[in-house]
Amino acid sequence: MKKTTAKRFSALVVGLSLLAAACGGSDEATEETTAPVETAAPVVEEAGSELAGMKGTTPLVELTQEFKDAVNAFWTGKGNKALVDFNYTAESFDAVMLIALAAEAAGTDGSALADQIVAVSKEGTKCSPATWADCLAAVKAKGDVDFDGFSGPNTMNGNGEPLEASYGILQFGAGNLLDDTLTTYQLANAPESAVLPLSKTGVARKGNGVLKIGGLLPETGSLAFLGAPMIAGVEYAIDYINKAGGVLGKPVEYSAGDSGDTSTDTASVTVDRLLKEGVDAIVGAASSGVSLTVIDKITAAGVIQFSPANTSPKLTSYADNGLFFRNAPPDDLQGAVLAEIIVADGVQSVYIMALDDAYGTGLATVVEEVLTAAGVKISGKKIYDPKATTFDAEVGEIVAANPDAIVLITFDEGSRILRTMVENGVGPKAKKVYGVDGNIGNALGQNFNEGK
């Protein structure tokens, strides 16, 4: 069943719990006088605060400190630096847990386990990582379970994507880093009209009794800032499962792999290697654009692809042999939430700047249509080449359009775009600036501070 983005978000049920916007400034007083009028000195931005006030959305629940500490203890114990951001860490952890539960429910690591992933996410006895032994016992006894993970309920539609989501609304503060005290959370649910029947696996592949998971996560490329949080989530989940006895009576195996980005063939090379190694499921990619370059190869082999971060609406009705899953919500949910935040902030006109790939163009379309329906003027929309060396021309168009606010749908090149915006007087101190999950994180501020 194919749905248009417009139909989906127009029926979207979004529970808003937003802070009122504090917009604008005072009107200048006009005073009759014969004295010469002095020109005000330009405002000089304090170094390290240029991004203060910029806000954005990312799929996120209010993670417990216990979970963060446990992941960091595991991650640093392997010689890595402690995580500061936890973007998609919980989703990555839960992706592995759902795959493992489905394998136990199906009694195989073959492609038939895909038919159980949606089933173990809803409409059964509630269980969680804290009651993992009970989860396993229930599915081994052919009982129905409803797994709720660290990223939330994980309740899936028949096509293997979330029916509900939680978004963190994050805001930059001092030092051009996120101010956690300003973070709020927003729920979004797909309407009943979006519910789809269960997809069935279209490719038969036998297992060998050992669940093997491959990683297709961004160690390099434009989403590399998401790499460590996601890899940590995957590896911690596998360690967690194996310490509890593994799956199908054996330890889960793992083979790491880099996804790179769409400017390289890194993902394709990684997928070829993982398929030769006989993996049963691949966790990744982070980028929807990258996933679209390898999804056919993965699913044609009867291997599950499960992304903790893909959000492009193009994947909603993609012909994937019933083997593609994601627990990051599609961008028709994120786009509607972001647009509602912008409307609540009292913005009258918006300029949208989005990278040219499935993620960027898809999310830009949703934001534009929801804002337009709410009566907000779209002053311009620029789909740009993320490989460009400079963004002077694009920012020049923003300056000429003179909108109230700017929406940036970018990856790590967003720091360079923001640098150019600040230099041209349209940064977050001059305009309301909004980001999305592809850029909203401390890595954006760090890259901005370092001139990257």
C-alpha positions in Angstrom: 0.0 0.0 0.0 1.5 3.3 -1.0 0.7 6.4 0.9 1.5 10.0 -0.1 3.4 12.1 2.4 0.6 14.7 2.3 -2.1 12.2 3.2 0.0 10.8 6.1 0.9 14.0 7.8 -2.4 15.7 7.2 -4.0 13.0 9.4 -1.1 13.0 11.9 -1.9 13.0 15.5 0.7 15.1 17.2 0.5 15.8 21.0 2.2 19.1 21.5 3.8 20.2 24.7 5.7 23.3 23.6 7.2 26.2 25.3 5.8 29.6 24.2 8.1 31.5 21.9 9.8 34.6 23.0 10.0 36.4 19.6 10.9 39.7 18.4 12.2 42.8 20.0 11.0 46.3 20.9 9.9 48.8 18.3 12.2 51.7 17.9 10.9 54.9 19.4 10.6 57.9 17.0 11.7 61.1 18.7 11.5 64.6 17.2 14.9 66.2 17.7 17.3 68.5 15.9 20.3 66.6 17.3 22.2 64.4 14.8 21.1 60.8 14.8 23.9 58.4 15.9 24.4 55.1 14.1 24.2 52.2 16.5 27.4 50.2 16.7 27.1 46.7 15.2 26.5 43.9 17.7 29.6 41.8 18.1 28.7 38.2 18.9 30.5 36.6 21.8 32.8 33.9 20.6 31.5 30.5 21.5 27.8 31.7 21.6 27.1 32.1 17.9 24.7 29.2 17.7 22.9 29.9 21.0 19.2 29.7 20.5 19.3 27.4 17.5 17.0 24.5 18.1 16.0 21.3 16.4 14.4 17.9 16.5 15.8 14.4 16.7 14.1 11.0 17.5 14.9 10.8 21.2 13.3 9.6 24.4 14.4 10.9 27.8 17.1 8.3 28.4 17.8 7.2 32.0 21.1 8.1 33.5 21.5 4.4 34.3 21.3 3.5 30.6 23.8 6.2 29.7 26.2 5.1 32.4 25.9 1.4 31.5 26.6 2.1 27.8 29.6 4.4 28.7 31.0 1.8 31.1 30.9 -0.8 28.4 32.2 1.6 25.7 35.1 3.1 27.6 35.9 -0.4 28.9 36.8 -1.2 25.2 39.2 1.7 25.1 36.9 4.3 23.5 36.2 7.8 24.6 33.1 8.3 26.7 30.0 9.3 24.7 28.7 12.8 25.0 25.8 12.5 22.6 23.5 9.5 22.6 21.8 10.1 19.3 20.3 6.8 18.1 22.2 4.8 20.8 19.0 3.4 22.2 17.5 2.7 18.8 20.6 0.8 17.8 20.4 -1.2 21.0 16.7 -2.0 20.5 17.2 -3.0 16.9 19.6 -5.8 18.0 17.2 -6.9 20.8 14.2 -7.1 18.4 16.2 -9.1 15.9 17.4 -11.5 18.6 13.8 -11.9 20.0 12.5 -12.6 16.5 15.1 -15.2 15.9 14.1 -17.0 19.1 10.4 -16.7 18.1 11.1 -18.1 14.6 13.5 -20.8 15.9 16.0 -19.8 13.2 18.5 -17.2 12.2 17.3 -17.6 8.6 15.2 -15.1 6.7 12.0 -16.4 8.3 12.9 -14.5 11.5 11.9 -11.3 9.6 8.2 -12.4 9.9 8.5 -12.2 13.6 10.1 -8.8 14.1 6.8 -6.8 14.0 5.1 -9.5 16.1 7.5 -9.2 19.0 7.1 -5.4 19.0 3.5 -5.3 19.9 0.3 -7.0 21.2 1.7 -9.4 23.7 3.0 -9.7 27.2 5.1 -6.6 28.0 8.8 -7.2 28.4 12.0 -5.1 28.3 15.7 -5.4 28.6 15.2 -5.5 32.4 13.1 -8.6 32.0 15.1 -10.1 29.1 15.0 -13.6 30.5 11.2 -13.4 30.6 11.2 -12.2 27.0 13.2 -15.2 25.9 11.2 -17.7 27.9 8.0 -16.4 26.5 9.0 -16.5 22.8 10.6 -19.9 23.3 7.2 -21.1 24.6 5.6 -19.7 21.5 4.0 -16.9 23.5 3.3 -13.4 22.2 5.6 -10.6 23.6 5.5 -6.8 23.3 9.1 -5.6 23.6 9.5 -2.1 25.0 13.1 -0.9 24.8 15.3 2.0 25.8 14.1 3.9 22.8 10.4 3.5 23.7 7.6 1.1 22.8 9.1 0.2 19.4 5.5 -0.6 18.2 5.8 -1.3 14.5 3.6 -1.0 11.5 3.1 -3.9 9.2 5.8 -2.6 6.9 8.4 -2.6 9.7 8.5 1.1 10.7 7.3 2.8 14.0 3.7 3.8 14.6 4.7 6.1 17.3 7.7 8.3 18.2 9.3 10.5 20.7 11.3 13.6 19.6 13.8 15.5 21.6 13.6 19.3 21.0 17.3 20.3 21.5 18.7 23.8 21.8 22.2 25.2 21.6 23.6 27.4 24.4 27.0 28.5 25.7 30.1 27.2 24.0 28.0 26.4 21.0 27.0 23.1 22.7 23.6 21.7 23.5 22.1 23.0 26.7 20.5 19.9 28.2 18.4 22.0 30.6 16.4 23.3 27.7 15.6 19.9 26.2 11.9 19.1 25.9 10.2 16.0 24.5 7.4 15.7 22.0 5.2 12.7 21.1 3.9 11.9 17.7 1.7 9.0 16.5 0.8 7.9 13.0 -3.0 7.9 12.4 -5.1 4.8 12.1 -5.2 5.4 8.3 -1.5 4.8 8.2 -1.7 1.2 9.6 -0.6 -1.4 7.1 -1.0 -5.2 7.0 2.0 -7.3 7.9 4.5 -7.7 5.1 5.7 -11.2 4.5 9.3 -12.2 3.7 9.8 -12.6 0.0 13.1 -14.4 -0.1 13.8 -17.7 1.6 17.3 -18.1 3.2 18.2 -20.9 5.6 20.1 -20.2 8.8 23.0 -22.2 10.4 21.9 -21.9 14.0 24.2 -19.0 14.8 22.7 -15.4 14.7 25.3 -13.2 13.1 24.8 -9.5 12.8 26.8 -7.1 10.6 27.3 -3.4 11.2 26.8 -0.8 8.4 27.4 2.3 10.5 29.1 5.6 9.8 32.7 5.4 10.9 33.6 7.9 8.2 31.7 10.4 6.1 29.1 13.1 6.7 27.3 11.3 9.5 30.5 10.1 11.3 29.4 12.0 14.4 26.6 9.4 14.8 29.0 6.5 14.4 30.2 6.1 18.0 26.8 6.4 19.7 25.2 3.9 17.3 28.1 1.4 17.3 28.1 1.5 21.1 24.4 0.7 21.2 24.8 -2.3 18.9 27.9 -3.7 20.6 26.4 -3.2 24.1 23.2 -5.0 23.0 25.2 -8.0 21.7 27.2 -8.1 24.9 24.0 -7.8 27.0 22.4 -10.7 25.1 25.4 -12.9 25.2 25.9 -12.5 28.9 22.3 -13.7 29.2 23.0 -16.9 27.2 22.9 -15.7 23.6 20.3 -16.6 21.0 19.2 -20.1 19.8 21.6 -21.4 22.5 24.7 -19.8 21.1 26.5 -16.4 21.4 25.5 -13.8 18.9 28.3 -13.0 16.5 29.1 -9.5 15.2 31.1 -8.1 12.3 31.6 -4.4 12.2 31.5 -2.3 9.0 31.7 1.3 7.8 28.8 2.8 5.8 30.7 5.9 4.7 28.3 8.3 2.9 26.8 8.7 -0.6 30.0 10.3 -1.9 31.8 6.9 -1.8 31.1 3.2 -2.4 32.1 2.3 1.1 28.7 0.9 2.0 28.6 -1.3 -1.1 32.0 -2.7 -0.3 31.0 -3.3 3.3 27.8 -5.0 2.3 29.6 -7.3 -0.2 32.0 -8.4 2.6 29.2 -8.9 5.2 27.1 -11.0 2.8 30.2 -13.2 2.0 30.6 -13.7 5.8 27.1 -15.0 6.0 25.5 -12.4 8.2 21.8 -12.9 9.0 21.0 -9.2 9.6 22.7 -5.9 8.9 22.2 -3.0 11.3 22.4 0.3 9.4 22.8 2.5 7.6 22.5 5.8 9.4 21.8 7.7 6.1 18.7 7.0 4.2 20.5 7.8 1.0 23.2 5.2 1.8 20.6 2.6 2.6 18.9 3.2 -0.8 22.2 2.3 -2.5 22.4 -1.1 -0.9 18.9 -2.2 0.2 18.3 -4.2 -3.0 21.5 -6.1 -2.6 20.9 -6.9 1.1 17.2 -7.9 0.8 17.7 -9.9 -2.5 20.1 -12.1 -0.4 17.4 -12.8 2.1 19.2 -10.8 4.8 17.5 -8.4 7.1 18.4 -4.7 7.0 17.4 -2.9 10.2 18.2 0.8 10.4 18.1 2.6 13.7 18.3 6.0 12.0 16.8 5.9 8.4 13.9 8.4 8.2 13.2 9.0 4.5 9.6 8.6 3.5 10.8 6.9 0.4 11.5 3.8 2.4 7.9 3.5 3.7 6.6 1.8 0.6 9.9 0.5 -0.8 9.8 -3.0 -2.4 12.1 -4.6 0.2 10.9 -8.3 0.2 9.6 -7.7 3.7 13.2 -7.5 5.0 13.8 -3.8 5.7 13.0 -2.5 9.2 13.6 0.7 11.1 12.8 1.9 14.6 13.6 5.6 13.7 10.3 7.2 12.7 9.8 8.3 9.1 10.2 12.0 8.4 6.5 12.7 7.8 6.4 12.5 11.6 9.5 14.6 12.2 8.6 17.1 9.6 5.2 17.7 11.1 6.6 18.0 14.6 9.3 20.5 13.5 6.7 22.5 11.6 4.4 22.7 14.6 7.4 24.0 16.7 8.0 26.7 14.1 4.4 27.7 14.1 4.2 27.8 17.9 7.3 30.1 17.9 5.3 32.7 16.0 7.3 32.5 12.8 5.7 34.1 9.7 8.2 33.3 7.0 10.7 30.5 6.5 13.6 29.7 4.2 14.3 26.0 3.8 17.8 24.7 2.9 18.2 21.0 2.4 20.8 18.6 1.1 20.2 16.9 -2.2 19.4 13.3 -1.2 16.4 11.2 -0.2 16.5 12.3 3.4 17.0 16.0 2.6 14.4 16.4 -0.1 11.8 14.2 1.6 12.0 16.0 4.9 12.1 19.4 3.2 8.8 18.6 1.3 7.0 17.6 4.5 8.2 20.7 6.4 7.2 23.0 3.5 3.7 21.5 3.1 2.9 21.5 6.8 4.1 25.1 7.2 2.2 26.2 4.1 -1.0 24.6 5.4 -0.5 26.5 8.6 -0.2 29.8 6.8 3.5 30.3 7.1 5.1 31.9 4.0 7.9 29.9 2.4 10.4 32.6 1.4 12.5 30.1 -0.6 13.7 26.5 -0.7 17.2 25.6 -1.7 18.2 22.0 -2.5 22.0 22.1 -2.4 25.0 19.9 -3.2 26.4 18.7 0.1 29.8 18.2 -1.5 30.1 21.9 -2.4 33.3 23.6 -1.2 31.5 26.8 -0.2 28.0 27.9 0.5 28.3 31.7 -0.2 25.8 31.7 -3.1 23.2 29.7 -1.1 23.5 31.9 2.0 23.3 35.0 -0.3 19.9 33.8 -1.4 18.8 33.5 2.3 20.0 37.1 2.9 18.1 38.3 -0.1 14.9 36.5 1.0 15.1 37.9 4.5 12.9 35.3 6.2 12.0 35.3 9.9 13.5 31.8 10.2 15.7 29.3 8.4 15.4 25.5 8.5 18.6 23.6 7.9 18.3 20.0 6.8 21.9 19.1 6.6 24.6 16.6 7.7 28.0 17.7 9.0 28.4 20.3 6.3 25.8 22.3 8.3 28.6 23.7 10.5 30.1 25.4 7.4 26.7 26.6 6.3 26.2 28.1 9.7 29.6 29.7 9.7 28.7 31.5 6.4 25.3 32.5 7.8 26.9 34.0 10.9 29.4 35.9 8.7 26.6 37.3 6.6 24.4 38.4 9.5 21.7 35.6 9.3 23.0 33.3 12.0 21.0 32.2 15.1 21.5 35.5 16.8 19.8 37.4 14.0 17.3 34.8 12.8 15.5 31.8 14.3 17.4 28.8 13.0 16.1 25.2 13.2 17.9 21.9 12.7 17.0 18.3 12.4 18.4 14.9 13.4 21.0 15.0 10.6 22.8 17.8 12.3 21.4 18.6 15.8 24.2 17.4 18.1 27.2 18.6 20.0 29.4 17.6 17.0 27.8 20.5 15.0 28.9 23.0 17.6 32.4 21.5 17.9 32.9 21.5 14.2 31.7 25.1 14.1 34.1 26.1 16.8 37.0 24.4 15.0 36.1 25.9 11.6 35.3 22.6 10.0 
